[in-house]
Amino acid sequence: MIVAKIRRRKTKKIKEKYNAQEEWNKTKPIWTRNPDDIIQEEYGEFYKSFTNYWEDHLAVKHFSVEGQLEFRALLFIPHWAPFDLFENKKKKTTKLYICHVSIMDSCDELIPDYLNFIHGVVDSEDLHLNISREMLQQSKVLKVIHKNIVKKCLELFSELAEDKEKYKEFYEAFSKNLKLGIHEDSTNWRCLSELLRYHTSQSGDEMTSLSEYMSHMKETQKSICDITGESKEQVANSSFVECVWKQGFEVVYVMEPTDEHCVQQLKEFDGKSLVSMTKEGLELPEYKEEKMEESKAKFENLCKLMKELLDKKVEKVTISNRLMSSPCCSVMSTAAGQPTCSAS
């Protein structure tokens, strides 16, 4: 009996390793996409998820800057102002990204205080990922980004002003911010002044811009006339504007506390000075020097007597051509805070 032995071949085991990668999040950040490819509904969805607001945004600005530095930004204007808008601890809602990586949820250096109502994202390619807050404050790149963002915000406001209804809603919510900007931003105050709106003696229930006011000015009018008061009825019936109205001049009504500081800071618009009706130094056309000199001489004794009676309550008592039917008015001196009594 023959027994055959079957030899088994030895097999060698080879281990191979490989990594299988699958991209789960294929969606690009909305601010990195081309604005022409994005519809308003997409902006609205992102805005709501970004801010946790239930209401859509009022306006949006999506842009990119290329050249010496590169960054993309997406900025939103809300419909309403938050209740804590002017609180000192109010955090700005502009987030800083570097190369699509979130760095700061609230970057104070990106945007000035008077634009703290802007919501948005700024994504830079020129900042380092490990940059600290101290380095950010001294970063020249961030200062250039800051300057460009302010410029784009002002462009957005100007575009919004073309739609009267939308701008009215915007102005009711954020007019104080614009006026604060005139006080704080010495570079862009001229652009901000074009965005201001006021009631005037000829505008009725609507508000008008200073540019529109100047288009109504008469050739004999040398300056923009304004008057300060608590309400429209009070300034409309004020004795300070009697002579101005008679000559057909339009008067700007300054009725909010922030308005008075804003006008004082503004001083002039497009070459025309702003003159308060409640202060001395008002120059009116048809001013007859000879007639005024006669009146001053005629009532010199009366003015001296009134000054003695009023004593330190007024700086001086003088004859004025600004009154028509009212016997006298008290105006503030341009040099000091003491009032001057003017008689017609």
Secondary structure by P-SEA (a helix, b strand, c coil): cbbbbbbbbbbbbbbbbbbbbbbccccccccccccccccaaaaaaaaaaaccccccccccccccccccccccbbbbbccccccccccccccccbbbbccccccccccccccccccccccbbbbbccccccccaaaaaacaaaaaaaaaaaaaaaaaaaaaaccaaaaaaaaaccaaaaaaaaacccccaaaaaaabbbbccccccccccaaaaaaaccccccbbbbbbcccaaaaaacccaaaaaaabbbbbbbccaaaaaaaaaacccccbbbbbccccccccccccaaaaaaaaaaaaaaaaaaaaaacccccbbbbbcccccccbbbbbbccccbbbbbcc
